[in-house]
Amino acid sequence: MSRRPQQQAPVDTNQPEVPEDDLLSATGEGDQVMEEAEEQEGYTSSTPTSSLTWISWFCSLPGHDYFCEVAEDFIEDDFNLTGLNAMVPFWKEAMEMVLDVEPDEDSAKIPDVSIVEASAELLYGLVHQRYVLTRAGLHAMAEKYEAGVFGSCPRVYCMGCNVVPCGRSDLPGLDTVKLFCPNCNDIYVPASSRFQGVDGAFFGTTFAHLFFQTYRELMPAPFWKQPSSSGSLSPSRSPRSVTGSNSSQQAPFVNPNPHGGQKRAAGKVYVPRIYGFKVSERAKSGPRMQWMRVRPESPEELDEVDWRGRWIDDEEDQYDDGIDGEAEEDRRMEDFDPVCLALFH
């Protein structure tokens, strides 16, 4: 069977002719919308190449949330790069990539660009380790800390205390980044797997502790007192809910020692129990090293020990190595004669 040809509608010859420009767009609005769409597409595609620097792009990658943007002036200063040229292969090409400098003709001899990219990431990470120890770097990381970018401590009795990234080594390629909690003074593995590829040396071993020495108002105080029984936990209440309900009733925290932490500490320690009875520390399977998390109840107790950690009023000095148990008084360095000491040795 053959299809029936469609009948065309009769053309009205009396209608006025329409110009070609109006045939393409009846009112001209379609062309305007298309031009706006083209301009928008052109703006979107040109943004990553024209306005986004390599440093901003690197810090915006997934898993690089812990990094802060290092100022280019800091990277261009040769003093801040001392010793790094021996640790980073393709030093010149990596520096050009980080600073968005046009590569030289010699860079064309490199067989694979990914080699230079790996060197650029290593260079930026080692520079980042030094930058976060400066005043500008500490300030940038403090903004991330207060915003909760680094996350919170997974320990229950730290009550969601914010953590900071740290490393267990200053040399790259040894360990991944860890998170340091200022409340329990311990380190943890990041919860997200995105950070498993971040080298811990890019933050170093010094940053976390220098950070809280600089911003003492963010560090918990070294003392803590057990709250009253009214704030004890019930089976249906969590530590976080208790903290939120009692925060409005507690008086504002003040640490009289200006050199200590100026934030209220969360000092509760977990106590293992069996049928409601505490497990003895003397048992072979009992709790160990709970004293590491125990804090003094008041700042006055901190003044009862000397710089060696010994009780000042303790008559029986267990740490004294003197003869007949006589406590040797602390002597100044001026009292030690190097000539006499050399004779005894």
C-alpha positions in Angstrom: 0.0 0.0 0.0 1.2 3.4 -0.8 0.9 6.3 1.5 -1.6 9.0 0.6 0.1 12.3 -0.2 -0.7 14.9 2.4 -2.8 17.8 1.2 -1.2 21.2 1.5 -3.1 24.0 2.9 -4.0 26.7 0.3 -1.6 29.7 0.4 -3.2 33.1 0.9 -1.7 35.4 -1.6 -3.3 38.4 -0.1 -1.0 38.3 3.1 1.8 40.8 3.2 5.3 39.5 2.7 7.3 39.0 5.9 11.0 40.0 5.9 13.7 37.3 6.2 14.9 38.7 9.6 11.5 38.3 11.1 11.1 34.8 9.7 14.2 33.7 11.6 12.9 35.2 14.8 9.4 36.5 15.1 10.1 39.2 17.7 13.9 39.1 17.9 13.8 37.7 21.5 15.1 34.3 20.4 18.3 35.8 19.0 18.8 37.7 22.2 18.3 34.7 24.4 20.7 32.7 22.2 23.3 35.4 22.4 23.0 35.4 26.2 23.4 31.7 26.3 26.5 31.8 24.2 28.0 34.5 26.3 27.2 32.5 29.5 28.8 29.3 28.0 31.8 31.3 27.0 32.2 32.7 30.5 31.9 29.3 32.2 34.4 27.7 30.0 37.0 30.5 30.2 36.9 30.8 34.0 39.1 27.8 34.9 41.8 28.8 32.5 41.8 32.6 32.9 41.0 33.5 36.5 41.7 30.2 38.5 45.3 29.8 39.5 47.0 26.5 40.0 47.1 27.0 43.8 43.4 27.7 44.0 42.7 24.7 41.8 44.9 22.4 43.9 43.2 23.5 47.1 39.7 23.0 45.6 40.3 19.3 44.7 38.4 16.6 46.6 40.4 15.6 49.7 42.4 18.9 49.8 40.1 20.6 52.2 42.8 20.8 54.9 45.1 22.9 52.7 45.2 26.7 52.8 46.3 28.8 49.9 49.9 29.8 50.2 50.7 33.3 49.1 52.8 33.5 45.9 55.2 36.0 47.6 56.0 33.3 50.1 56.8 30.8 47.4 58.9 33.3 45.4 61.2 34.0 48.4 64.2 31.7 48.1 64.8 31.7 51.8 61.5 29.8 52.3 62.6 27.2 49.8 65.9 26.3 51.4 66.7 22.6 51.0 63.6 21.7 49.0 65.3 21.6 45.6 67.1 18.4 46.7 63.8 16.8 47.6 61.6 17.7 44.6 62.5 16.3 41.1 62.0 18.6 38.1 62.4 21.5 40.4 62.3 24.2 37.8 59.3 22.8 35.9 57.4 22.2 39.2 58.0 25.8 40.3 56.8 27.1 37.0 53.6 25.1 37.2 52.8 26.2 40.8 53.3 29.9 40.0 51.5 29.7 36.6 54.6 30.7 34.7 55.0 29.9 31.0 57.3 26.9 30.6 60.6 27.2 28.8 61.5 25.3 25.6 63.5 22.8 27.6 60.3 21.6 29.3 59.2 20.0 26.0 61.9 17.4 26.6 59.9 15.9 29.5 58.2 12.7 28.3 55.1 12.9 30.5 53.4 16.0 32.0 52.1 13.9 34.9 55.6 13.7 36.3 55.8 17.4 36.6 52.3 17.5 38.2 53.4 15.1 40.9 56.5 17.2 41.5 54.4 20.3 41.7 52.1 18.7 44.3 55.1 17.6 46.3 56.6 21.1 46.1 53.5 22.8 47.2 53.0 20.4 50.1 56.4 20.9 51.5 56.1 24.7 51.1 52.7 24.4 52.8 54.3 22.7 55.8 56.5 25.8 56.3 53.8 28.3 55.5 51.4 27.1 58.2 54.0 28.0 60.8 54.0 31.7 59.9 51.5 34.2 61.2 49.6 34.4 58.0 49.4 30.6 57.7 48.3 30.2 61.3 45.6 32.8 60.8 44.3 31.0 57.7 44.2 27.7 59.5 42.5 29.3 62.5 39.6 30.4 60.2 39.2 26.8 59.0 39.4 25.5 62.6 36.6 27.7 63.8 34.5 26.9 60.8 34.9 23.1 61.6 36.5 22.3 58.3 38.9 19.8 59.9 36.1 17.9 61.7 35.7 16.9 65.3 37.2 14.4 67.6 35.6 10.9 67.4 36.1 10.3 71.1 32.7 10.4 72.8 33.8 12.3 76.0 35.6 15.0 74.0 32.1 16.3 73.2 32.8 17.2 69.6 35.9 19.2 70.1 37.4 20.5 66.9 40.6 18.9 65.6 43.5 20.1 63.5 45.5 18.2 60.8 49.0 17.0 61.7 51.7 14.6 60.6 53.8 12.0 62.4 56.8 12.9 60.3 58.3 15.9 58.5 59.6 13.8 55.6 57.2 13.0 52.8 56.2 9.5 51.8 56.1 8.0 55.3 52.6 8.4 56.6 49.3 10.0 55.8 47.7 13.0 57.5 46.2 12.5 61.0 44.0 14.7 63.2 45.1 16.0 66.6 42.5 16.7 69.3 43.6 19.3 71.9 41.2 18.0 74.5 42.4 14.4 74.8 45.9 15.1 73.3 45.7 12.2 70.9 45.7 11.7 67.1 43.1 9.9 65.0 42.7 8.8 61.4 40.3 11.0 59.3 36.9 9.5 59.0 36.6 10.1 55.2 38.7 8.0 52.8 39.3 11.2 50.7 42.2 12.1 53.0 44.0 8.8 52.8 46.1 10.1 49.9 47.2 13.3 51.7 50.7 13.1 53.0 51.1 14.0 56.7 54.4 15.8 56.0 52.4 18.5 54.2 51.4 19.6 57.7 54.3 18.4 59.8 54.8 17.6 63.4 55.0 21.2 64.7 51.9 22.9 63.3 49.3 21.4 65.6 51.0 22.3 68.8 52.3 25.7 67.7 48.7 26.5 66.6 47.3 26.1 70.1 50.3 27.8 71.7 49.5 30.8 69.5 45.7 30.7 69.9 45.3 29.8 73.5 41.6 30.8 73.5 40.9 27.8 71.3 42.7 25.3 73.6 40.9 23.6 76.5 42.1 24.4 80.0 44.4 21.9 81.7 42.0 21.5 84.7 38.5 20.1 85.0 36.1 19.4 87.9 33.5 16.7 87.9 30.0 18.3 87.7 27.4 17.7 90.3 25.2 14.5 90.3 22.3 16.4 88.7 24.3 16.4 85.4 24.9 12.7 85.4 23.9 10.6 82.4 20.8 8.6 82.2 20.3 5.7 79.7 18.3 7.9 77.4 20.7 10.9 77.4 23.9 11.2 75.5 27.0 13.3 76.5 26.3 15.8 73.8 22.7 16.4 74.9 23.8 16.9 78.5 26.4 19.4 77.4 23.9 21.4 75.3 21.3 21.4 78.2 23.8 22.6 80.8 25.7 25.1 78.7 23.1 27.8 79.5 23.2 27.1 83.2 26.9 27.0 83.6 28.8 30.2 84.5 31.2 31.6 82.0 34.5 29.9 82.1 37.5 31.9 83.3 41.1 30.5 83.5 43.1 32.6 85.9 46.4 31.4 84.3 46.8 33.4 81.1 49.4 30.9 79.8 46.9 28.0 79.8 44.0 27.1 77.7 41.1 29.5 77.9 38.3 27.1 76.9 36.3 24.8 79.1 37.7 21.3 79.0 35.8 18.1 78.6 37.6 15.9 81.2 35.2 13.0 81.7 37.0 9.6 81.5 35.3 6.4 80.5 35.0 3.9 83.4 34.5 0.2 82.5 31.8 -1.5 84.6 30.5 -5.1 85.0 26.9 -5.2 86.4 27.4 -1.7 87.7 30.7 -2.4 89.5 33.9 -0.7 88.4 36.6 -3.0 86.9 39.6 -2.7 89.2 42.8 -1.3 87.8 44.7 -4.0 89.5 43.0 -6.7 87.6 45.0 -8.3 84.7 42.3 -7.2 82.3 41.5 -4.0 84.0 41.8 -0.4 82.6 45.3 0.9 81.9 46.8 4.4 81.8 43.6 6.2 82.7 45.8 8.8 84.5 46.8 10.1 81.0 43.4 11.7 80.6 42.8 12.7 84.2 43.1 16.5 84.8 43.5 18.5 88.1 40.3 19.8 89.5 41.5 23.4 89.9 44.3 25.7 88.7 45.7 25.7 92.3 46.7 22.1 92.0 48.9 23.0 89.0 50.9 25.2 91.3 51.6 22.4 93.8 54.2 20.8 91.5 57.5 22.2 90.4 58.9 22.4 86.8 60.0 18.7 87.1 56.4 17.6 87.8 57.2 16.7 91.5 55.0 17.7 94.4 56.5 20.7 96.2 55.4 19.7 99.7 56.2 16.1 99.3 58.7 15.2 102.0 59.5 11.7 100.5 60.8 12.5 97.1 60.5 9.4 95.1 62.2 10.9 92.1 65.3 12.0 93.9 68.5 10.0 93.1 70.5 11.6 96.0 72.2 9.7 98.7 70.4 8.9 102.0 67.1 10.3 100.6 68.3 13.9 100.9 66.5 16.1 98.5 68.9 18.2 96.4 67.7 21.7 96.0 67.5 23.2 92.6 70.5 25.2 91.7 70.9 27.8 89.0 73.1 27.3 86.0 75.6 29.9 87.3 76.4 27.6 90.3 77.7 24.9 88.0 81.4 25.2 87.3 82.3 23.6 84.0 85.9 23.0 85.2 84.8 21.1 88.2 82.3 19.1 86.3 85.0 18.1 83.8 87.1 16.7 86.7 84.4 14.4 87.9 83.9 13.0 84.5 
